Amino acid sequence: MNLPVKSPLLPMLAKRALELPAGEGWIFEPKWDGFRALVFRDGDEVLLQSRDEKPLQRYFPELVAVVKAQLPERCVVDGEIVIATPSGLDFEVLQNRLHPAASRIKTLSEQTPASFIAWDLLAEGDRDLRAEPFSSRREALAKALTGATPPLHVTPATTDRAVAADWFARFEGAGFDGVIAKRAEGAYESNKRSMIKIKHERECDCVVGGFRWHKGGEGVSVGSLMLGLYGDDGVLHQVGVAASFTAEKRKELTKLLEPYRLESPEGHPWNWEKSAPGQRIPGGKSRWNAGKDLSWNALRIELVAQVAYDHMQSARFRHTAHFRRWRSDKTPADCTYAQLEVVAPQELAAIFGKEIASTDRAAGDEPEA
């Protein structure tokens, strides 16, 4: 490709905050929950590059066609690949698109078509725009994509803090991941945390039903705690893990958990052979890394931990939870989905229109293999 901005290119990143930044000179956008993608187009050549510099175009052939039809002849655009449904953005359905079989990719591209949300223009024609202020790049993006039609969209943006605060409060139920704040005068800084992401953080009490050893530390160092919540039917579902412990804390956890360890998961609620229909349990093979060790150690259902999380996606923690403290005053029976704050979905029709309805119908046509 003969472009002024070359691939591979690491995207600009964001540092986390719990509140909108103070002062003037900020441009706010919704934080989309999908796959970060840099789009490189040079005529008929198209590359969709992931955040970690891997090609994505084979998984999203429908977007390659959209890029050729609607983006400038030669350009580099930063944005997000998402799948929108009536209940919001669905990250799990998006993950299913990363399938090794070409025939399956073709089927999924028709059943669950993706959308691309553009938010930054890094190059157009022979111009490298990265050093220009974001406000100018945003204006150039809007001009270049004037008349864009689904599934190509330009992300909403505002300089009004009240509007951004409203997005932060209402959009989460639709699967948005928070709000992004960018300096209006800021340049595009590859691989630097020059943006700010404002995300929710909540706490809940979870059953600690098991654990995994830290890599290379079996028998001496705990890597993660496996968390569970009870559904209305009384079934204990694995909802995620708490990790990111210090080396000292990992060793402390090894000693603390030892009295609660079971020799096997046979009598455990997460026993594969006795699991309930639809129950989420650990121990399956990784879709992303066939060689990854997902073995785990079962614990008696007695320990309760308070953890912090940002939001739920399909009844699981979207990201790794953070351990806060043990709750010896709570029983495992107290650890239910009912304690979680439920946010009503924000209507997405204004952005996605008919895409939502068509995706919903197609997604129900055939179960995922």
C-alpha positions in Angstrom: 0.0 0.0 0.0 1.3 3.5 -0.9 -0.1 5.5 2.0 1.4 8.3 4.1 0.6 6.3 7.2 1.9 2.8 7.1 0.7 -0.5 8.7 1.4 -1.9 11.2 0.5 1.0 13.4 -0.3 0.8 17.1 -3.4 2.9 17.9 -3.6 5.8 20.4 -4.7 4.5 23.8 -6.6 5.7 26.8 -6.0 5.9 30.6 -8.8 5.2 32.9 -10.7 7.6 35.1 -13.9 7.5 37.2 -15.1 11.0 36.3 -15.2 13.3 33.3 -12.0 15.5 33.2 -12.4 19.1 34.4 -11.8 22.2 32.3 -12.4 23.2 28.7 -11.0 21.9 25.5 -12.4 18.4 25.6 -14.3 16.4 23.0 -16.4 13.5 24.3 -17.5 10.4 22.5 -19.3 7.2 23.6 -16.8 4.3 24.3 -17.8 1.5 22.0 -17.5 -2.1 23.2 -16.2 -3.9 20.2 -12.9 -4.7 18.3 -10.6 -1.7 17.8 -9.7 -1.5 14.2 -7.5 0.7 12.0 -8.7 0.7 8.4 -6.1 1.2 5.7 -7.4 1.7 2.1 -5.4 2.2 -1.0 -7.8 1.7 -3.9 -8.9 -1.9 -4.0 -6.4 -2.9 -1.3 -8.0 -2.9 2.2 -6.5 -3.9 5.5 -8.4 -4.0 8.8 -5.8 -4.0 11.5 -6.5 -5.0 15.1 -5.2 -3.2 18.1 -2.4 -5.8 18.4 -1.5 -5.4 14.7 -3.2 -8.5 13.4 -5.3 -8.5 10.2 -9.1 -8.8 10.7 -10.4 -8.4 7.1 -10.9 -12.2 6.5 -13.3 -12.3 9.5 -15.4 -9.3 8.3 -15.7 -9.6 4.5 -18.9 -7.5 4.6 -16.9 -4.5 6.0 -14.2 -4.8 3.3 -17.0 -4.2 0.7 -18.2 -1.2 2.7 -14.8 0.3 3.0 -14.3 0.1 -0.8 -17.7 1.6 -1.4 -17.7 4.4 1.1 -14.3 5.4 2.4 -12.0 7.8 0.5 -9.9 6.2 -2.2 -6.8 6.4 -0.1 -7.1 6.8 3.7 -6.4 5.5 7.2 -9.3 5.6 9.6 -9.4 4.6 13.3 -12.6 3.2 14.8 -14.4 0.2 16.2 -16.1 -3.0 14.8 -19.3 -3.7 16.6 -22.4 -5.8 16.3 -25.7 -4.1 17.4 -28.8 -6.0 18.5 -32.1 -4.8 19.9 -30.7 -5.3 23.4 -27.5 -3.4 22.7 -24.0 -4.1 21.5 -23.2 -7.8 21.8 -19.5 -8.6 22.3 -20.0 -12.3 22.6 -21.6 -12.5 19.1 -18.8 -10.3 17.8 -16.2 -12.8 19.3 -18.0 -15.6 17.4 -17.0 -13.9 14.2 -13.4 -14.9 14.7 -13.8 -18.4 13.3 -11.2 -20.4 11.5 -13.5 -21.9 8.8 -14.1 -19.7 5.7 -17.5 -21.2 5.2 -18.5 -20.4 8.7 -17.2 -16.8 8.3 -19.3 -16.4 5.2 -22.4 -17.6 7.0 -21.8 -15.4 10.1 -21.2 -12.4 7.9 -24.7 -12.8 6.6 -26.4 -13.8 9.9 -24.7 -11.3 12.2 -23.2 -8.6 10.0 -20.9 -6.1 11.7 -20.8 -2.3 11.7 -17.8 0.0 11.6 -17.8 3.1 13.8 -15.3 5.7 12.6 -13.9 8.3 15.0 -10.6 9.5 13.7 -9.0 10.2 10.3 -5.3 9.7 10.3 -4.6 10.1 6.6 -6.4 11.1 3.4 -4.8 11.0 0.0 -1.1 12.0 0.4 -1.8 13.9 3.7 -0.6 12.5 7.1 -3.1 14.1 9.5 -1.8 12.7 12.8 0.0 15.9 13.8 -3.1 18.1 13.3 -5.5 18.9 16.2 -8.1 16.3 16.8 -10.8 18.9 16.2 -9.5 19.4 12.7 -9.2 15.6 12.1 -12.7 15.2 13.4 -14.0 17.8 11.0 -12.1 16.2 8.1 -13.6 12.8 9.0 -17.1 14.2 9.0 -16.5 15.8 5.6 -15.0 12.6 4.2 -17.9 10.4 5.4 -20.7 12.8 4.6 -23.6 10.7 3.4 -22.2 7.5 4.9 -24.8 4.8 5.1 -25.0 1.7 7.4 -23.1 -0.3 8.3 -20.6 2.6 8.3 -21.1 5.3 10.9 -19.3 8.3 12.4 -19.4 8.2 16.1 -21.4 10.9 18.0 -19.3 13.6 19.6 -19.9 16.6 21.9 -18.0 19.3 23.7 -20.9 19.6 26.2 -20.0 18.0 29.5 -23.7 17.7 30.4 -24.4 15.7 27.2 -21.4 13.5 27.9 -22.5 12.9 31.5 -26.0 11.9 30.2 -24.3 9.4 27.8 -22.3 8.0 30.7 -25.5 7.5 32.8 -27.8 6.1 30.0 -25.7 4.4 27.3 -24.3 1.6 29.5 -27.4 -0.6 29.2 -26.9 -0.7 25.5 -23.4 -2.3 25.9 -21.4 1.0 25.6 -18.3 0.8 27.7 -18.4 4.4 29.1 -17.2 7.7 27.6 -13.9 8.7 25.9 -12.5 12.2 26.4 -10.0 13.6 23.9 -8.1 16.9 23.8 -9.5 19.1 21.0 -6.0 20.3 20.3 -4.3 16.9 20.7 -2.3 15.1 18.0 -2.7 11.4 17.3 0.0 9.7 19.4 0.5 6.1 18.5 0.7 3.7 21.5 0.4 6.5 24.0 -2.4 6.9 26.6 -3.3 10.3 25.5 -7.1 9.8 25.8 -9.2 9.4 28.9 -11.8 6.6 29.3 -14.4 7.1 31.9 -15.9 3.8 33.0 -18.4 2.7 35.6 -17.1 0.8 38.7 -19.5 -1.1 40.9 -19.1 -3.7 43.7 -20.9 -7.0 44.4 -20.4 -10.0 46.6 -19.5 -13.3 44.8 -19.0 -16.9 45.7 -15.3 -17.9 45.3 -15.9 -21.4 43.8 -12.4 -22.1 42.7 -9.0 -20.8 41.7 -6.2 -21.1 39.1 -2.5 -21.2 39.8 -0.3 -18.3 38.6 1.7 -19.2 35.6 4.8 -21.0 36.7 3.7 -20.9 40.4 1.6 -24.1 40.8 1.4 -25.0 44.5 2.8 -21.7 45.8 1.1 -18.8 44.0 -2.6 -18.2 43.2 -3.2 -16.5 39.8 -7.0 -15.8 39.9 -10.1 -16.4 41.9 -13.1 -17.9 40.1 -16.3 -16.0 40.9 -19.9 -17.2 41.0 -23.4 -15.8 41.3 -26.7 -17.7 41.8 -29.5 -17.3 39.3 -33.2 -17.2 40.1 -33.2 -21.0 39.6 -30.7 -21.5 42.4 -27.9 -22.5 39.9 -24.4 -21.2 40.6 -22.9 -19.7 37.4 -19.3 -18.8 36.9 -19.3 -15.0 36.1 -15.6 -14.2 35.8 -12.4 -14.0 37.7 -10.6 -11.7 40.0 -6.9 -11.3 39.3 -4.0 -8.8 39.2 -2.7 -9.7 42.7 0.8 -8.8 43.9 3.3 -11.7 44.3 3.0 -11.4 48.1 -0.8 -11.6 47.9 -0.7 -14.6 45.6 1.3 -16.5 48.3 -1.1 -15.4 51.0 -4.0 -16.7 49.0 -2.4 -20.1 48.6 -2.3 -20.5 52.4 -5.7 -19.1 52.9 -7.5 -21.3 50.3 -5.7 -24.5 51.3 -8.3 -25.6 53.9 -11.2 -25.1 51.4 -9.7 -27.1 48.6 -11.5 -30.2 47.2 -9.6 -33.2 45.8 -11.9 -33.2 42.7 -14.8 -31.1 41.4 -17.1 -34.2 41.4 -19.4 -32.8 44.1 -19.0 -29.2 43.1 -21.7 -27.1 41.4 -19.3 -26.6 38.4 -19.0 -30.3 37.7 -19.2 -30.7 33.9 -21.1 -34.1 34.2 -23.8 -32.7 36.4 -24.1 -29.1 35.1 -27.5 -27.7 34.5 -28.7 -26.6 31.0 -27.3 -23.2 30.2 -25.1 -23.1 33.3 -21.8 -21.2 32.9 -19.0 -23.4 34.3 -15.2 -23.3 33.9 -12.8 -25.7 32.4 -13.6 -25.7 28.7 -11.1 -25.2 25.9 -10.1 -21.7 24.9 -11.5 -20.5 21.5 -8.6 -18.2 21.1 -5.7 -20.4 22.3 -6.1 -24.1 22.0 -3.0 -24.7 24.1 -4.0 -22.5 26.9 -4.2 -24.2 30.3 -7.7 -23.7 31.7 -7.5 -26.3 34.5 -8.8 -25.1 37.8 -9.0 -26.1 41.4 -12.4 -26.5 43.1 -13.2 -25.0 46.5 -15.9 -25.7 49.0 -18.8 -23.3 48.5 -18.2 -21.3 51.6 -16.1 -18.2 50.8 -17.5 -14.9 49.8 -15.5 -12.0 48.3 -16.5 -8.4 47.5 -15.2 -7.4 44.1 -15.3 -4.3 41.9 -16.4 -4.6 38.3 -17.3 -2.2 35.5 -20.3 -3.9 33.7 -21.9 -7.1 32.8 -22.1 -8.7 29.3 -24.5 -11.6 28.9 -24.5 -12.4 32.6 -20.7 -12.3 33.0 -18.2 -9.6 34.0 -17.0 -8.1 30.8 -13.5 -7.5 32.2 -11.5 -9.0 35.0 -12.9 -8.0 38.4 -10.8 -6.5 41.2 -10.7 -8.1 44.6 -11.7 -5.8 47.4 -12.1 -7.9 50.6 -13.5 -11.0 52.1 -17.0 -10.9 53.4 -17.2 -13.4 56.3 -20.5 -11.7 57.3 -22.1 -12.9 54.0 -23.2 -16.4 53.0 -22.9 -17.9 49.5 -26.7 -17.8 49.2 -26.5 -13.9 49.4 -24.4 -13.9 46.2 -27.1 -13.6 43.5 -27.7 -11.6 40.3 -30.4 -9.7 42.1 -27.8 -7.6 44.0 -26.5 -6.1 40.7 -27.6 -2.7 39.4 -29.7 -3.2 36.2 -29.5 -0.5 33.6 -32.2 -0.3 31.1 -31.0 -0.5 27.5 -30.6 2.8 25.7 -32.3 2.9 22.3 -29.8 2.5 19.5 -32.2 3.0 16.6 -31.1 6.6 16.0 -27.6 5.3 15.2 -28.1 1.8 13.7 -31.7 1.9 12.4 -32.7 -1.2 10.4 -29.3 -2.9 11.1 -30.6 -3.9 14.6 -33.7 -5.6 13.4 -31.9 -7.5 10.6 -29.2 -8.7 13.0 -31.8 -9.8 15.5 -33.6 -11.9 13.0 -30.5 -13.4 11.5 -29.0 -14.2 14.9 -31.9 -16.4 15.7 -31.7 -18.4 12.5 -29.0 -20.9 13.5 -27.3 -21.6 16.9 -23.6 -21.0 17.1 -21.6 -24.2 16.5 
